[in-house]
Amino acid sequence: MGKLAVYRYFALMFLIISIIVMVFTFAGLFGGDVDPVGNTAMAMLVYILPVLIVLNVLLTIYWLIRRRWKYIAIPIVPIICCIPYMGTLFQLRSQPSEADVDAQNGIKIATYNVLSFGRETSGFKAEDILAEMKRQKVDIFCIQEYEDVSGDKKNSNKYKEYFPYMVMGQKDMVIYSRYPIKESKNLSFGDMEIAEGLTKTTNNSAMWANIDVKGKVIKVINAHLETTGFNRTLHQAGKMIKQGRKMENNRLVEAIYGNYTHGMTIRAGQARLVANEVAMSDVPCIVCGDFNDVPYSYTYNTMLGNLVDGFKECGSGFMYTFREPKKPFRIDYIFHDESMEGITYYTKEITYSDHLPVFMKIAL
């Protein structure tokens, strides 16, 4: 009787765990549809979706081993429902050859957070990145955290030899183009409300340029949304520790959570502002940049709207753009209007920034 009781106890515990994981998985899937202002707990669940999917897989294996067929559906149904989400991280297709890509008409667009070229004074990084854009045959290059001056040189003087048209945005944003820029506008995020009666001034911004590509005008939006604050919090904690000051674990967790939730609510407002620009546009749009948020988040869903995620359309393999080893996330994107068609979508392992550049060729 003792063994039977233990057996039933563990079976009940695994059943309860399966139900809890299923509920949290569904909450995570729909968390990206919830405005994080006032609903941060629900919105945060999207960030642990990969963990929840793994748990569902393990629970499926457990019930298969136990041959409890009536319980297998509990973890399997969430896994099936997560297939569209998994498609934002991994695509089981191969990339077309360079010759096939070159044979198709279209434009090549790239987005890259260059981390101010490391603030180095020689101009080497800026020139090497330009050389890579030439190798990739990029037509439109959107840069975040751009620095125009390297020592006594202006990077734009070099870039304009290949990209004859350029427009600077607010602070550290720029769009370079091989096609004429007809019109442009800066989108200042200004002071964003993060809670009732609480606002924060942000250094981030967006911009757009209407570009005439062989007689067809398209709007290219370059966006750099609010950072997570994760690295900044860890850096501050590290400085405190070096100074011999104690940093309790619970205080560190609270600081990270507070900065992350504040950043999340700020990005939500910024995303709505950019999405409104897309909605009001009278020409097809391409939206790209560093969104500082993961797929299926509220920011991602708002920015995507009725546009097409280039990676889901024509990317391949596992996609990440934030290259630090312990945080391989996809937070840089290229979206495009439904009237366009993606040909290829990929990143390059360039080590000049904590981000990777994203490239996409689009048939207009």
C-alpha positions in Angstrom: 0.0 0.0 0.0 2.9 2.3 0.8 4.4 2.0 -2.7 1.0 2.5 -4.3 0.4 5.6 -2.3 3.8 7.1 -3.3 3.1 6.2 -7.0 -0.3 7.9 -6.9 1.2 10.9 -5.1 3.9 11.4 -7.8 1.4 10.9 -10.6 -0.8 13.6 -9.1 2.1 16.0 -8.7 3.1 15.5 -12.3 -0.5 16.0 -13.4 -0.7 19.3 -11.5 2.7 20.4 -12.8 1.5 19.6 -16.4 -1.6 21.7 -16.0 0.3 24.6 -14.4 2.9 24.6 -17.3 0.1 24.4 -19.8 -1.7 27.4 -18.3 1.5 29.4 -18.1 2.4 28.5 -21.8 -1.0 29.7 -23.1 -0.6 32.9 -20.9 2.8 33.5 -22.4 1.5 33.1 -26.0 -1.1 35.7 -25.4 1.0 37.9 -23.1 2.4 39.7 -26.2 -1.2 41.0 -26.9 -1.4 42.6 -23.4 -0.3 46.2 -22.9 2.5 45.9 -20.3 1.3 49.1 -18.7 -0.4 47.8 -15.6 0.0 44.2 -16.7 3.7 43.6 -16.5 3.4 40.1 -15.0 1.3 38.8 -17.9 3.5 40.5 -20.5 6.7 39.1 -18.9 5.6 35.5 -19.5 6.5 35.7 -23.2 10.2 35.9 -22.1 10.1 32.4 -20.6 8.3 30.8 -23.5 11.4 28.8 -24.6 11.7 27.3 -21.1 8.0 26.5 -21.0 8.2 24.7 -24.3 11.1 22.6 -23.1 9.1 21.7 -20.0 6.2 20.7 -22.1 8.4 18.4 -24.2 9.9 16.8 -21.0 6.4 16.3 -19.6 5.3 14.7 -22.9 8.2 12.3 -22.7 7.3 11.5 -19.1 3.7 10.7 -19.9 4.8 8.6 -22.9 7.2 6.5 -20.6 4.4 6.1 -18.1 2.0 5.2 -20.9 -0.7 7.6 -19.5 -2.2 8.3 -22.8 -5.1 10.4 -21.5 -2.6 12.9 -20.0 -0.3 13.3 -23.0 -2.6 15.9 -24.6 -2.0 18.3 -21.7 1.6 19.1 -22.8 1.2 18.3 -26.5 -1.6 20.9 -27.2 0.6 23.8 -25.9 3.5 22.6 -28.0 1.4 22.5 -31.1 0.0 26.0 -30.3 3.6 27.3 -29.9 4.6 26.3 -33.5 4.0 29.8 -34.9 6.2 31.2 -32.0 8.9 28.7 -32.7 8.9 29.9 -36.3 10.1 33.3 -35.1 13.2 31.6 -33.7 14.0 28.8 -36.1 13.2 28.1 -39.8 13.8 24.7 -41.4 14.8 25.9 -44.8 18.1 26.6 -46.7 19.2 29.9 -48.0 19.3 30.4 -51.8 22.7 30.7 -53.4 24.2 34.1 -53.9 23.9 33.7 -57.7 20.1 33.0 -57.4 19.7 36.0 -55.1 21.6 38.3 -57.5 19.5 37.1 -60.4 16.3 38.3 -58.8 15.3 42.0 -59.0 14.9 43.8 -55.7 16.6 45.8 -53.1 19.0 44.7 -50.3 18.4 46.4 -47.0 20.5 46.1 -43.9 20.1 47.2 -40.3 22.9 47.3 -37.7 23.3 48.7 -34.2 27.0 49.6 -34.5 27.6 50.6 -30.8 29.0 54.0 -31.9 31.8 52.1 -33.7 33.3 51.4 -30.3 34.1 55.2 -30.2 37.5 54.3 -31.7 39.4 57.2 -33.3 41.0 55.6 -36.4 37.8 55.0 -38.4 38.8 51.4 -39.0 35.6 49.8 -37.8 33.4 52.2 -39.7 35.4 51.6 -42.9 35.4 47.8 -42.4 31.6 47.8 -41.9 31.2 49.8 -45.0 33.3 47.3 -46.9 31.0 44.5 -45.7 28.0 46.5 -46.9 29.6 46.7 -50.3 30.4 42.9 -50.3 26.7 42.2 -49.4 25.6 44.6 -52.2 23.4 46.6 -49.7 21.2 49.3 -51.3 19.7 50.8 -48.1 21.6 50.8 -44.7 19.8 51.7 -41.5 22.2 52.3 -38.5 21.5 52.7 -34.8 24.0 54.2 -32.3 25.7 55.9 -35.2 28.8 58.1 -34.6 29.7 60.4 -37.5 33.1 61.5 -36.2 36.0 59.1 -35.7 39.0 61.1 -34.5 39.4 63.9 -37.1 37.5 62.0 -39.8 33.8 62.1 -40.7 32.4 58.6 -41.4 29.8 60.0 -43.7 32.4 61.2 -46.1 33.5 57.6 -46.7 30.0 56.2 -46.7 28.7 58.6 -49.3 31.1 57.3 -51.9 29.0 54.1 -52.0 25.7 55.5 -50.6 25.3 58.9 -52.3 22.2 59.7 -50.3 21.9 59.9 -46.6 19.7 61.5 -43.9 20.5 61.9 -40.3 17.9 61.4 -37.6 17.7 62.5 -34.0 20.8 61.8 -31.9 22.5 58.6 -33.3 20.3 57.5 -36.2 21.0 57.5 -39.9 19.7 56.0 -43.2 22.1 55.6 -46.1 20.8 54.9 -49.6 22.0 54.2 -53.1 18.6 55.5 -54.3 17.3 59.1 -54.0 15.7 60.1 -50.7 12.7 62.3 -51.5 11.5 63.1 -48.0 12.4 62.3 -44.4 11.2 62.9 -40.8 12.5 62.4 -37.3 10.3 60.6 -34.8 11.1 61.9 -31.3 10.0 59.7 -28.5 10.4 62.5 -26.0 9.1 61.9 -22.5 7.3 58.6 -22.3 4.7 57.9 -19.6 5.6 54.6 -17.8 3.0 54.8 -15.1 0.3 57.2 -14.0 2.0 60.4 -13.1 5.5 59.0 -13.9 7.4 59.8 -17.1 10.9 59.2 -18.3 13.1 61.0 -20.8 14.5 58.6 -23.4 17.5 58.9 -25.6 16.0 56.6 -28.2 14.2 57.6 -31.3 13.1 56.6 -34.8 13.1 58.2 -38.3 11.8 57.5 -41.7 12.8 58.3 -45.3 10.8 58.0 -48.5 13.1 56.5 -51.0 12.5 56.5 -54.8 13.6 53.0 -56.0 13.4 53.2 -59.8 10.2 55.1 -59.8 8.6 53.4 -56.9 8.5 55.2 -53.6 8.8 53.2 -50.4 9.0 54.4 -46.8 11.9 53.0 -44.8 11.5 53.4 -41.0 14.6 53.0 -38.8 13.8 52.5 -35.1 15.8 52.2 -32.0 13.6 51.4 -29.0 14.2 51.7 -25.3 16.9 49.4 -23.9 16.1 46.7 -21.4 18.4 48.2 -18.7 19.7 44.7 -17.9 23.4 45.3 -18.8 23.3 48.7 -17.1 22.0 47.2 -13.8 24.6 44.4 -13.8 27.4 47.0 -14.5 26.2 49.1 -11.6 26.1 46.1 -9.4 29.6 45.1 -10.4 30.9 48.6 -9.6 29.4 48.4 -6.1 31.0 45.0 -5.5 34.4 46.3 -6.6 34.0 49.2 -4.2 33.5 46.7 -1.4 29.8 47.5 -1.0 27.4 44.7 -0.5 24.8 43.9 -3.2 22.2 41.5 -1.8 20.8 39.1 -4.4 17.2 40.1 -3.8 18.1 43.8 -4.3 19.8 42.9 -7.6 16.8 40.9 -8.8 14.4 43.8 -7.8 16.6 46.3 -9.7 16.8 44.1 -12.8 13.0 43.4 -12.7 12.2 47.1 -12.1 14.4 48.4 -15.0 13.1 45.7 -17.3 9.5 46.4 -16.6 10.0 50.1 -17.0 11.8 49.6 -20.3 9.0 47.3 -21.4 6.3 49.9 -20.8 8.4 52.6 -22.5 9.0 50.4 -25.6 5.2 49.8 -25.7 4.5 53.5 -26.2 7.3 53.8 -28.7 6.1 50.9 -30.7 2.6 52.3 -30.9 4.1 55.6 -32.2 6.0 53.8 -35.0 3.0 51.6 -35.8 0.9 54.7 -36.2 3.4 56.1 -38.7 3.0 52.9 -40.7 -0.8 53.0 -40.5 -0.8 56.6 -41.8 1.6 56.0 -44.6 0.3 56.3 -48.2 3.3 54.3 -49.6 4.5 50.7 -48.7 6.7 50.5 -45.6 9.7 48.7 -44.5 10.3 48.8 -40.7 13.7 47.8 -39.3 16.0 48.5 -36.5 16.9 47.5 -32.9 13.6 46.9 -31.1 15.3 45.7 -27.9 12.5 43.1 -27.5 11.9 39.4 -28.3 9.4 37.9 -30.8 5.8 37.6 -29.6 6.3 40.4 -27.1 3.9 43.4 -27.1 6.6 45.5 -28.8 7.1 42.9 -31.5 3.4 42.4 -32.1 2.7 46.1 -32.2 5.6 46.9 -34.6 4.7 44.0 -36.8 1.0 44.8 -37.2 0.0 43.8 -40.7 3.6 43.7 -41.9 5.6 40.6 -42.7 8.4 39.3 -40.5 11.2 38.8 -43.0 12.8 36.0 -41.0 9.6 33.9 -40.9 9.2 34.5 -44.6 12.6 33.6 -45.9 15.1 33.2 -43.1 16.8 29.9 -42.1 18.2 28.1 -39.1 18.3 29.6 -35.6 18.1 33.4 -35.7 19.6 35.6 -33.1 21.0 39.2 -33.4 22.2 40.0 -29.9 25.5 38.2 -29.9 26.7 38.1 -26.3 27.2 34.4 -25.5 24.8 34.2 -22.6 22.0 36.2 -24.3 21.5 35.0 -27.9 18.2 36.8 -28.5 16.6 38.1 -31.7 15.9 41.8 -31.0 16.8 43.3 -34.4 14.3 43.0 -37.2 13.3 43.8 -40.8 9.5 43.9 -41.5 8.0 44.8 -44.8 4.6 45.5 -46.4 2.5 42.6 -47.6 2.8 43.9 -51.2 6.5 43.0 -51.2 8.1 39.6 -51.3 11.2 38.5 -49.3 14.0 36.7 -51.2 16.6 36.2 -48.5 17.1 37.1 -44.8 20.3 36.5 -42.8 22.8 37.8 -40.4 26.6 38.0 -40.5 29.0 37.2 -37.7 30.6 40.6 -37.5 32.2 41.3 -34.1 32.3 45.1 -34.0 29.2 45.4 -31.8 27.2 43.5 -29.3 24.6 43.2 -32.1 24.8 41.4 -35.5 23.7 43.2 -38.7 20.6 41.8 -40.4 20.3 41.7 -44.2 17.3 41.2 -46.4 16.7 41.3 -50.1 13.1 42.3 -51.0 11.3 42.2 -54.3 9.2 45.3 -54.5 
